[in-house]
Amino acid sequence: MTDTSAATDAASRNRSAVRSLLRLWPYVRPVRARLFSAAFVAIVASCLGLVIPLVLKWMVDGPVTDRDPGGVWLGALALLALGIVEAVLFGFRRWLVARPLAGVEAAMRADLYRHLQRLPVAFHDRWPSGQLLSRGTTDLMLLRMFLAFPLTFLLVNATTILVGCAILLIQEWTLGLVLLAPVLPLVALCSVFEARYALVARRAQDQVGDLTTVVEEGVLGIRIVKGFGRHQSQSLAFRALTGRLRGTELDKARLLAGIWGLIMTIPELAIGAALVLGTIQVADGGLSAGTLVAFLSTALALRWPVESIGFILALCQEAGTASERYFEVMDEPEETEVTAETARPERPERVAARDRDGDEDEGGDEGGLRFEGVSFRYPSGEDGAASVPVLASIDLHIRPGETMALVGATGSGKTTLTALVPRLHEVTSGRITLDGEDIALMERRRLRELVSVAFEEPTLFSASVGENVLMGRPDADAEALDRALDVAQAGFVRDLPDGIRTEVGEQGHSLSGGQRQRLALARAVVGRPRFLVLDDPLSALDVHTEALVEAALRCVLRETTALVVAHRPSTVLLADRVALLSEGRIAAVGTHQELLRSSGEYAWLMAGAEADAGFGALEGSER
């Protein structure tokens, strides 16, 4: 989704801004009293402005005609009082909405973040992070602005126009009809403008998301950009996106300028026609001068409510688009908890075997980590085409307290298999059990308390070293933290400026790759998990540090049931048995020595790994 604009144009044509904005009601409901109060105050303030022409009529037909200075001063004081009250009421309206709308924005942002944490990994694989960031920042800001200004003034301006038109017709209905003549053309123009502006507004907001993605990637990948000297190509890519966004914003400006020009011109022509006709009536004696002054003053007071229609419609369309984009994410289904009623039925051959052999106790074949007929394919693409299976009919049993090494060529499905254990992805068919319990029937929270993971690419957060490690078990004490750091040979943290309280910075880039990987390993073992899944956790370590980590890790592995993705023979030797994964299937299971004798593919993989390790050791000695 590098550019979502074209993909969403068709959907934007069929959506309704009103329908999208109505979905905000659950967030607005708690503060509705203050919003309605603010709208009422604004209506009163706006209608006070329509009283001013009536005061002018009284002054012209009364004190001015009668040459009464006292009456003129009284009228002037009345006008001043009306102006002050109107200003105070508008200020009061703003105070009424400021705090509650900030709360609405905060609640929506918190819900979005909470929802993002609960969405499956497959969703995050599809969506660029910049698109999600723009929905949580720019779009929510637009929605807050809409609730604060356009939403209120749609009601205020509509009420003001209706009241003003009634006053005009009461004062002089013939001139009132002249001013109302442009209503139908304006309604038609606004309808066309709304449809066109909706498409352009959606395109602009999607392009902002694309631009945010490029900026984020450029910042996070700055080492690659600098390392390969790709500043110019990155700048050209950024400039192309900004140029596209600039063109879209100019399209918005042209549409807004066009509708605003027409909305301003047509009423001005009507006012001019009413002025000419009214002046003729005053000259003929059919209309008083005060009535004409009041009529024209009322018409001029309605100029802003009418002229602001285009601006407010534009803001409403942008808010409707922002609401639609926000709920696009919120409508994505969260990770579901499978119940006993919806669980996959147990395989018939397994039921028959249990009936034949009798119940298996928890400490027997049922214990440990078991894969039963597990197959997996990634979710289909948007075109509906089925993806190629990554894993097919995986049957594997890791006994309680056993360490199983998972070996295979690049692309054989090792990382995917390990991701199925903590249910980062759901199996397509088959099942996985922990001590005989189907993980699909477990609450994810409980499952992830039982299973601890460390990935090949370590991810650290903008927090202290201690906070990053304790993500593995927040309630662990200082002794458990020290033990985990010792297992991972991460004693270097004690030499950092603030020890374990040292902030590691975004993505942990202030540390080396090996240091980050050791902290990730410490995070995995700090809680002494019953099941441990390690995806090549030592790949960034030198052979000497790796040997120290492996020696300490053996003590941990004796206390847990572990599945370890391994590429080096030294890591394989940590395991009791080895499973060879080839093209998404388990090709062989046995000890390291057994597989060296019986599997040519395994021997070939280990020979290559030993050669790489020897070359690395030689390089290290030469340095």
N, C-alpha and C positions, 0 to 999 in steps of 0.2 A: 504494500500500500504506500508506494512512494509519492503518488499523487492521487488523491481520492476524489478530486473535483469532478472529473468526467463520470465516474461511477455513481455519483450521488445526484447528478442533475435530474435524471429521470424520476428518481424517487421524490425529489423536491417539488416537482410539478404536481404530484398527486397529494402532497401533504397539506394540512391545514395549520396555519400559524395559531389559530384560535384553539384547535384541538391540542396542539403541542403545549401551549401556555396553560391550558386548563389542568394539565398534569402537575402543575406547581402547587395546586390547592392544598395537598396534605402538608406541605411546608409552610404555606401561608396561613393555614387555619389557626395555629396557636396565636398569631399576632393580628388576626382579622379585626379585632376591636379597635386597635390603634390605626390600622390602615383605613377602616371605614370612617373613623373619627377624622383622620387627616383629610380624606376625600370630602367629607361634609364641610370641614373648615375651609378647604380650598374653594368649594362651590359658593359658600357664603361670601368669601373674600372676592371672588370673581363677580358675583352678582351685585356686590356693593359698587363695583366699577360701573355697572349699568344705571345706578342711581344718579351718578354724576350728571349725565345728560338731562335728567328730569330737573335737577337743581338749576342747571343752566337755563332751561326753558322758563322756570319760575323767575329767574333773575332778569332775563331779557324781556319777557312779557309783563313783569311787575316793576321792580325797582329801577331798571334801566329805562323802561318806557315812561315811568312816572318821575324820573330824575330824583330818585331817593337814595342818597349816598349811604345812609344807614342800612337800608335793605341790601345794597351791594356788598357792604362789609359783612353783613350777616351771612349772605350767600357764600362769600369767600371763605369765611370761617367754617361753614358747613362742608365746603369742598376740601379744605385742609383736613378736617376731622375724618372725612371719608377716606382720604388718601392714607392717613396714618393708620387707621384701623385696618385697612386693606393690607398694608405692608406688615403690620404686626401679625395678622392672621396667616399670611403666607409664611412668615418666619416660624410661627407656632406649628404649622403643618410640617415643615422640614424637621423640626425637633421631634415631632411625633413619630416619624418614620425612620429616622437615622439609626437608632439602636436596634429596633426589632429587625430591620432588614439586614443589618450586619450579622445578626443572629441567624437569620434564614440562610444567608450565604455560607456561614460557618457550618451550619447543620448539613447543608447539601454537600459541601466539600468533605466533611467527615464521613457522610454516607458513601460518597464516591470512593474515598480511600479504603473504607472498610470493605466495600463491595469488590474493589480491585484485589484485595488480599484474599478474597474467597473465590475468585474466579479460577478456573482450571488453567494449568500451564499452557494448554493448547491455545487458549485465548491470547495469552501474552506472546506466544510464538507468532500469532497472526498480526497483532496490532503494533504499529510503531509507537514507541514511548512518547514521541513528540505529540502525536494525536491525543494521547491520554493526558499529557500535561496541559495542552491547550484547552481541553474540556474542563480541567480542574482549576484553571486560572482565568483565561480570557473569557470563556463562555459564562462562567459563574459571575464574573464582574458585569457582563452585559445583562444578565438576569437581575442582578441587584439594582442596576441603573434603571431597568425597565419597571421594576416594582416601585422604585422611588419616584420616577418622573412620568414616563409615558402612560403607564397604567392609570395613574391618578388623573392626568390631564386629558386622557381620552374621555373620561366621565365628566370632568370639569368643563372642558371645551364644548362637549356636546350639550351639556345643560345650559351653558352660557349662550350658545348659539340659539337654542330653542327659546329661552327666555327673551333674548334680544330680538329675535324675529317676532315674538308675540308683542313686544313693546312697539316695534316698528309698525306692525299691522294696526295696532290700536291707535297709534299717533296719526298715521295716514296710510290707509290700506292700499291706495293706488301706487304710492311710491314704494311701499313694502313689497308689492308684487314685482316691481321693477328690479329690486335688489334680490328677490328670490329666484328670478328667471335663470341665473347660472347654476342653480343647484344640480339639476340633472346632468349637464355636461361635466361638472366637477366630479360627481359620483362615478360616471363612466371613466373619466381619466384616472381617478384614484384606483379603480378596479384593475385597469390595465397596468398601472404603475406597480401595484402590489404584486401581481403575478410575475412581472419581469424582475422586480427587485429581489423577490424571494430566491430566485435562481442564482443571481449574482452574489447575494449575501451568503448563501450556503457555500458557493465556490470560494469566496474570500476566506471564510472561516476554516474551511478544509485546507486551504493553501497556507494559512497561518500554522496549522498543525504540522504540515509537511516541512515548513521552514524551521519550526521548533525542533523537529527530528534531526534535520541537518546540523543545526547549531549544537545540539546535544552530542551527536556523533563526533562532530569536529572537536569538541572540548574533551570528551572522554578518550578519543583516539588521537590526541595531540602528539603523543610520542611517535605514533606511526606516521602522522603527517610530517612531523619534523624529520624523523629518521629517513624517510624516503624523499624528502624535499617536495612534497605534493601541495605546497601552499597555493600555487597558482591554480591547479586543477580544482582544489577545494573552493577557492575563491570564485572561480568561474561557475561552479555548480551552484554556489550560494547566490551569485549574482543572477543566474538564470531564474532561480526560484523567486528572488525578490523582484525581478523584472516582471514575472508572471503575476505576482501579487499586486505590483504597482498597476499593471494593466487592468486587473479586476477592480481595484479600488477606484481607478479613473472611470471605469464603467459605472460603478455605483455613484460617483460624483456627477457624471453626466445625466444619469436617470434622475437623481435628486434635484439637480439644477433645472432639468426640463419640467418636472412636475411642480417645483416651487415657482418657477417663472410663470407657468400657466395659472397656478392657484393665486398668485399675486396680481396677475394682469387682468383676469376675467372679473374678479370682484371690483377692481379699481374702475373698470369700464362701467360696471353697473352703478357704482357710487357716482361717477361722473354724470351718467344719464339721469340719476335721481336728483342730483344737484341742479341740473338744467331745468328739469320739469318742476322741481320745487320752487326755484327762483321765479319761474313764470307764474306759478300759482300765487306766490307772495305778491308779485307785481299786480296780479288780477284781483287781489284781496280775498282769494279763496283759502289762504293759509296764513297763519300768523308767523312772524319772523322767529319768535321763540320756538314754535313747533318745528320749523325748518332746522334751526340750530340744534335742537334736541335730537331730531331725526338723524342729521348728519353726524352728530357726536356719537350717537348709539351705533350707527353704521361703522364709524371709525373705530369704536371700541371693540367691534366684532372682527376687525381686520386680523389681529393676532390669533384668536382662536381658529379662524378660517385658514390663514396662511401657514399656521403650524401643523396643519393636517398632514402635509407631505412629510415633514420632519418626523412627526410622531409615528406615522405609518412605517417609515424607514426603520425607526428604532424598534417598533413592534415586530417587524419582519426579522430583524437581526436577533431579537430576543426569542422569537419563535424558532429560528434556526438553532440558536444556542440551546434552547430547551430540548429540541429534537436530538441534537448531538449528545447532550448529557444523558438523555434516557436511552439512547442507542447503547451506551455502555451499561446503564443500570438494568436494562432489559435482558442482558446476557445472563443465561442461567448459571447459578453458582454450582460449585461442586456439591453433588447430591449424596446424601447418606442412603445407602441401600438397606432396606428392611428385609426381614425374613420372608415376607410375602412377595417381594419383588426380586429376591435373590435368584441367581441362576441355579437350576436344579443340579444335583450331584450326578456325575456321570454314571450311567447304569452299570458299567463294568466294575466301577469302584464299589458300588453298593453290593453287587454279587460277590465280589471278593471278600468284603467284610462279613457278609452272611455266611460265607463258606469257612473263613478262617477264624471267625469270632471277633469280638470287639478288641480294638487295639488300645492299650493304655497310653496315657499321655507321654510316658517316658519312652515308648517304643517308636514304631514307625510313624506314629501320628505327630511326635514331637518335632521341634526344630522348625526349619523353614522349608516349605515344600511348594514346588511349581507343578501343577497338574494340568497337562494339556493346554498350556498357556500360549495363546497367539495374540499378536498385536499388529495393528496397522494404524498409522496416523490418520486423523480425521480427513475426510475427502476435501478437495479444494472447492472453491466457489463455483466451478463449472460442473460440479457434481460427479466428476470422474473419480473412481475408486483408487485409493492409494495402494502402492505395492506393500504386501505384508512385510514387516520388519522381523517379526518372530513367528515361528510356526511350530505348534505342538511341542512346546518345551515341557519336558518331564524331568524334574531335578529335585533331589532331596538332600538337604543339609541337616545332619543330625544335631541334636542339642549339644552345645559346647564345641561343635566342629567348626573349623575354618575351611571354606571352599574357595579356591582360587578360580577365577573365570578368565580364560585366555582365549584370544581369537584375533584374527586379522582386523585391520581397520575397516569399519563399516559392517562388521559381522553382527552388531546389535547388542554389544556388551553394556553400553551406557543406557540404552533403552530398557534392557532387562532390569538393571539396578533401579531405574526410576519407577518401575512398576511396584516395587516393594513398599515404599511409603505412599503409594497411590498418587504420585505426581501425574501419572497417566493411568487411565483405567484399562484393564485388559479387554481385548476384543472378544475373546472366548477363553474358556478354562477358568482356573481359579488359583489363588495363592493362599496358603495357610501358614499361620504362626502358631506353633504348638497345637495344631489341629483346628484352629479357629480361622474361618474364612475372613480375610482382611476386608472383603467387601461388606461384611456385616458389622465391622467395627466402626465406632466413631473415629473420624480422622484424628481428633485430638488425642485419643487414647492410643491409636496406632502409632502416631508420631512420637509419643512418649516411649513406646516400646522399641521403635526402630530409630537409630541414629545414622546420619549419612555424612559423608565427606566426598566432595566432587573433585574432579581433576582440576577444574578452573575454580580456584577459591574466591569466594565473594566476601569482602569485608565491608563494613558500614562506617559512616562518619561518626565514630564513637571511640571510646577508649579500648585498649587491648583487652582489659578485663571484661568489659561489656560485650565485646565481640565473642569472646570465648564462652561467656555465661549464657549466650543465646541457646547453647546446647542444653542448659538446665539452669534457669534463672535462680532457683533456690539453693544452688550448690554453695557450700561454704568455702572459706579461704583454703582449707586443706585440700579439698577436691580440685580447686582451681590450680594450686601448685602441683598437684599430682598430674593433672592433665598436661600442664606445660612441660613437666619433666618427661612424660611419655613421648611428647612430640618434639623433644629436644629444643624447646622454645625458650631456653634460659636467657636468650638475648634480650628478652623484654625487660629483664631486671636492670640492664645497662642503658635502657632508654631514659631520656631526661626525667620523666615522671613515672618510670616503672610501668606497672600494669595500668596506671591511669593515663598514660600517654595517648593522645588522640592520633589515630592512624590516618585520618584524612579520607577523602572520598575514594572509594574502591580500594583503599589501603595502598595507594601508589607510593606512599612514603617508605614502604617496605619493599624488600626484594621479593621475587617470585617464590623462592624457597621459604622465606619467612612467612609470607602469606599462607603458603600451603601448610606449614607447620601449625599456624594458628587455627586453620580450618580443621586440621586433624585433632588438635586439642579440644576444639568445640565439639567434635563428634564423640570424644571419649569422656568428657567431663562428667556426664551423667551416668556412667557405667551402664550403658543400655543392655537390654537382654539380646537385642539383635543389632548387628553393626553392618552397614553397607558402605564399602570404601571403593570409590571409582578411581583407581590408579592414583592414590593420594600422595605418592612419593616421587612423582615424575620430575619435579623441579629440583630435587635434592642431589647434591654430589654424592659419590659412592661412600665417602666416609661418614657423612651425616646420615645417609640412608641406613648404613649398618647400625649406627647408634639408635636410630628411631626404631628399626626392626627389632633390635634386642629388647628395647623397652616395651614395644608393642606386643611382643609374645606374651607378656604377663597379662595384658588386657584381653587378648584373644582367648586365653584359657578360661576367662570368666564369661564369655559371650558366644553367641552363634553368629558367625560372620561370613559374609560374601564379599570377596575382595577381587576387583578387577586388576589384573597384573600383566605387565609387559616384560618385566625383568625377571630372570631366574631367581635372583635373591628374594624378590617379593613372593614368587611362587613357593619358595621353600618355607614361607611362613605358614602355608596351608597344610592341612591334613590330607586333602584330596584336591584334584584339579578337574575342572570341566572345560572341555574344548568346545567353543561355540563357532560354528562355521555356517555362514550364509543363513543365519537366523534359526539354526537347529543345533541341538546338542549332539555333537559328533562322537564324543568319547568322554568317559569319566573314569578316573583312576588316580593313583599316586603319580608323582612327578616321574619317577623311574619307570613305572608301568607304561605311561604314555610315551615316554621317549622310545621305548622298545616297540610299542604296538601302533603308534600313529605317526606316519610320515609328516603330516601337516604340522603336528605339535612339535616334532623334532626340528622341522624347518624354522618354525617361529622362534623356538628357544635358541637355535644356532645363530639366527640373526640378532637376537637380543643379546647373546653373549658377546658377539662380535662388536656390537654397538657399545656395550659396557666396557669391553677391553680397550676400544679406541678412546672412549671417554676417560678411562683411567690413565692411558698413555698421555693424552693431552694434558691432564691434570699434573702428571709428573714432570712433563716438559716445561710447564709454566712455573 
